[in-house]
Amino acid sequence: MIFIYLAMLIISVLFYILYKGVISFLVLIFVFAVPIVMLTMLLICRRKITAALRLENSRCTSGQSIPIAAELTNPTLIPVLNCEITFEITLASENSSEKIRINTPIFPRNMQRLSASFSSSHYGLVRCKMISVKIYDMLRLFRFKLPAKKLNHINCEAIILPKQIDLENTVSDYSDIGLESENYSAVKAGDDPSEIFSIRDYSDGDRMSRVHWKLTAKEDRLMVKDYSLPLADSFFIAADTYIPPQFSGHSAEIYDTLAVMTTSISQLLCQNNARHIVGFFDDRSQEAEFIKVDEEGESITACVRLMMAGCCNKPSRLVNEILESGDQRRRYGHMICISAIYDAAYAEALICSGLACRYTFLICGGGADGTELAGDHANAEIVRIDPKNAAASLAALTL
């Protein structure tokens, strides 16, 4: 359009030179005044127009279309015939971005809503940002960006939840190995003498040490105590989301496998009423998170929190937190460590800490230094997971 305007300017100047008079003079003044008027109108619009961005769905599955809504508000009487909006979509697990551009007019004294959509085949946190809103005058002679304070972002993060694998593995019961807990079963007796589960009549085979002598004297019949069963966190799922640089070409695929394994195992444990903890490191808060899970709703919460945390930027942050700040008196029946690579030194440190009775290291990123256990540990094993066939590997897992 600038070339058309320059052509009009040249023609008006020649017209004024060749045909002196009021008409040619007015035409020349009009052509000279047009850019000034356009610039003034555009500057007013730049100060008054606002834009807001929101995502319609905060949770979705891979491949599902995620709508973006941009709201443009123009309180002035000046129309903007061309506005270019640029969105940036970033997948946290891959640290890559994609841009979407929309061109639209902005009508005067109006609030208009524009929609676009995107989808992701990978899992994790997706961030959407309106990085620029450019407005042009009618002749496209001038262009301005709206100031950053005029751009509002509302609910601009979405979680792409992993598709869980339906597992039917047998889950071991670690309730009888003396795990400590402050919670006790309301339906099953145990052997913890610190809490009484129930008092009942004496039956053949009951030990005399469990006779409640005061109540026996009061009721004039033998009464015995049943002790409580601690509801301990039998399993610990430690998800190390650090992806080494050598896997940068397919880091999203490895992260997807980590997410699927963590959530699928957690779901399996919930279905078998096995209390457990899901642990991971959150780079945003720079803290390790340990989420107690004893029902399916809490498993979904743990999955969402894991997706929001994204990839860790340093290796073994979670293991360091477990070893340095964990309660060394606490023990678990089975610790399941999920990571992209196997680190022999940290595996040895975990095993020697005595935090669990069994250790399983699930490795899904391929080969790395130290592919075997450093010592002779009968209670630990390494399982290599094929990212393309994780279901078969998990189906053979011993819990």
N, C-alpha and C positions, 0 to 999 in steps of 0.2 A: 504493500500500500504506500510505502514511502516514495517509491518510484513514481506512482501515479500522482502523488501530491507534488513532487518536484516537477513533473511534467506540467501540472496545472499551474504551478508558480511561474515557470518559464513562459508558458503561453500567456498568462495574465500580464507579465512584464512586457512581452512583445506587443500584446494588444494595446497596452497603455502607451507604448512608444509610437506605435504606428497610427493609433486612433486616439488622439488626445481629446478628452472630454470628461463629463461627469460620469458616464456609464463605465468607461474603462477605468477611471479612478476608483469608483466604488467596487468594481470587480477586484482590482488589485488590493484594496484595503480588506475586502472580505477574505481573500485567499491568505493574506498575511495574518489576519485575526483568527482564522480557524485553529491553528496550533495552540495559540494562547488560550483560547476558550477550552479546547480539548484538554490541555494540561491542567487548567484550573479545575475543570469538572473531575478529572481523574484524581487529583490531589484530595478533593473533598471526599470522593468515594473511598480512597485509601484510609482516610481518617475515620470513616463512619461504618464501613462494612465489617462484619465479623463472621467468623467461620468456626463451626464446631464439628468434631468427629466423634463417632461412637461405633462400637461393634455390637451387633444385635445379639449374638450368641457368645457367651463366655466359655461354654464347654461344648465340644463337638468331637466327632471321630474323624479319622484320617479319610481324606477324599470327600468329606462333606463340604458343601459350599457355605462359606462364612460371609454374610453380607456386611458391607461397610455403609454407613450412613453419614453423609456430610450435609450439614445444615448451614446455609448461607443467608444472612440477614442484611438487607439493604434498606435502611430507614430513609434514604434520600429520595428525591424526585428524579435522580439521574440514572438512566439505565446503563449497564455495562454490557456491551454486546459480546465481549469475549473474555472469559475467565478460565485460566488453566490451573487445575488443582493436581498436585503431585502427592501421592501416598507412598510410603515406604513400608514394606512388609518384611519383618525380620524373624527368622526361626532361631530361637535361642540355642538349640542343640547343635546347629550347623554354623551359627554365627554368619549367616549369609543373608543378603537382603535382595528384594525385588521391588521395582517401582511400578506404580500404576498411575496413569495420567487420565484426567477427565477434562474435557472442554465444554463449557456451558455459558450461556448468557445469564446475567443477573438482573432480574426485573426490579423496577423501582417500587419502593414502599411494599416490600414483600419478603417473606421468609420461605425459602424453597428448600426442598429436601432432595438430595441426589443419592442414588444407590449404585454400588458396585459390589463385586464379590471376588473372593479368592478361595483357594483350597490348598491343603498340604497333604502330601502322602506320608509325611513323617510325624512323629509324636513330639510333644513338649509344648513349651510356651511360645506363642506367636505374639509379637508386638506390632501394632499398626500405628504409624505416625503420619500426620499431615505435615510434610516438610516444607511445602511452599504453596501459596495461593497468589498467582500473578494475574493482575487485571490490565487490560489494554483499552485504549481509547477507541472510538469508532473507526478511525482511519489507521489504527495500529502504528501510530507515530511514536507513542510513548508506552512504557511498560513499567509497572511498579509491583513490588511484593507487599503483601499485607504485613504489618509488623507482627513479631512473634506474640506480643501480648493480645493480639486480636484473634489468635488461633487457640481454641479450647479443645482439650482432649478428654473425653469421658469414656470410661470402660474400654480402654484401647488394648487390652490384653485378652487373649483367648487361649484356652487349654485344649490341645489336641490329645484326647485320652487314648491310651493304647488298647488294642483289641486283645483281650485276655485269652489265654489258652486254657481250655477246659481239661483239667488234670484229674486223674483218678488214683493217684499214688496213695499208698498206705502211709498214714501219719503215725509216728511213734508217740507213745504216751510217756512223758517224762515227769508225771506227777508224783511218782514214788521215789525220786532220787534225792529228796531233801532240798529242793529249791526254795529259797526264801521268798516270802510274799506277805503283804499286809492285807490281802484279800483272800477270802475263803469261800469254798463252794457251798451253795445253799441246798444242793441236792445229793451230794456224795460225801461220805465220811472218809477220813484219812488217818494219818498217824501223828499229827502235830498236837502235842499235849498243851500248847500254849492257848488253844482255843477249843471249847467244847462244842461239838456238833449237835449232839442230842443225848438224852438220858432215857434208858429203856430197861425192861426187865432182863434179868440174867438168863442167858442161854448156854447150853452145853458147849464147852470149848472156849468160853470167854475167860480172859486172864483175870486173876484175882486182883492184880494191881490196878485194874480199871473199875473196881467196885466203888461206888459212891456211898461211903459208910454212913455219913450223916443222913442222907435221904433213905438209906436202907433201914436205919433205926426208926425213922419217922414213919415210913410206910409199912414197916414190919415184913418186908420182902426184899430179896437181893436186887439192887439196881446198879447198873453199870453205865459208864460214860463212853460215848463214842467221840473220838477226837476229830478235829476238822481237817479238811484237805486244802492246803494252800493253793490258790489259783495263781500259780507262778507264770511268768512269761517264758514258756518252754523253748521258744525259738527266737533268734535274733537274726533279722535279715539286714545285712549291711551292704548298701548299694553305693559303691564308689563310682561316681559319674565322671571321673577325670578321663578324658580321651587324649592319649599321647599325640604329639605332632605327626608321627609317622602314619597315623590313620586319618589325617586331615581330609583326604580325598573322599572318604566314606564314613566320616564321624557320625553323621545322622543315622546311618544304618546301624552302627554299633550302639549308639544311644537308644535307638528303638528297641534293640535286643535287650539291653539292660532294663529298660522300662517294662517290657513285656514279661521278662523273667521275674522281676520284683513283684509286679502286681498279680501275676498268675499264681505265684507261690503263696502270696499273702491271701489271695482269695481261696485257695485250696485249704490253707490252715483255718480260715474262718468257717468253711464248710464242715470242718472236723472239730470245731469248738476248741481249737488250740490257740491259746493266748500267745501273742508274740509282739515283738517290737520291730518297726521298720526305721532304720537309721540312714541318714544321708547328710551331706554337707551342703549348706546353702551359701553360695558366694555373695549374694546380695546382703545378707545379714552377717556374713562372716562367722557363722555359728553352725554347729552340728545340730540337727533336729532328730529327736528320738520320739516316735509316735507309737503309743500303746494301741494295739488293735485286738479286740476280742469279739467284734461283730462286723458284718459286711459293710455297714455304713461307715465305720471307722476305717475300713480297708479302702473305700473310695476316697475318703478324706486324705489318707496317706498317699494315695496315688496322685491326687490333685496337687498336694504340697510338693511331692517329688517332681512333678512336671514344672511347677513354678520355680523350683530351685535351679533347674537346668543343669548344664555341665559345670563341673568344678574346674577351676583353672590351674590347680596345682595337684600333684599326685599325693595320695595317701593322707589327705587332710582328715578324712573321717576316721581312719585307723588311729591317727595321732590323738584325736579327741577321745576315742574309746579307751586308749591305753593311759592317757594322761589325766583325764578328768572323770573317768568311770569309777563306779563304786567297786573296788576290788573284791569286796565280800560277796557281791552279787554273782550268781552263776546261772547259766542257761543250759538247757538240755542240748540244743543244737544251734551253732552259729553258722549261718550261710552267708558267705562273702561273695558278692557279685561285682566283677570289675572287668575292664577291657584287657588288662595284662596281669600277669602273675608276678608279684614281688616276693621273692623268697625270704628276704630279711623281715618284712612286715608280717608275713605268714608265720614265721618262726616266733616272732614276738607275741602274736596273738595266741598261738598254741601254748606257749610257755606261761602266759598270763593266768591260765587256769579259769578263764571266764566261762568256758563251756565244756561239756563232756565230749561233744563231737564238733568237728569243723569240716565244712565243705567249701571249697573255693571254685566258683563257677567263672570260667574265663571265656569271654566271647569275642576277643579282639585279635586272635591269632597268636603267633609265636612271639616269645620274648625271652630275655635272659632269665635263667633260673626256672626251668620248667618242671622241676621235681621238688619234693619236700626236702628241706635242708637236713632234717634228722629222721630218725626212725620213729614215726608217729603212727601208731595203729588206729588212732581215733581221728585221723585227718585224711582227706583225699582231695585230688584236683580233678575237676571235670571240665573238659573243653567243650564249648558250645559252638555249634555251627550256626551263624546268624541266619542262614538260609533255611535251616531245618531245626529251629530251636524247640519245636514241639516234641520231636522224637527224643532229643537229649533230655528234656525235662521229664518226659514220661518214664524214663529209666532211672530217675533220680531217687535215691533212698533217703527218706526223711525220718 
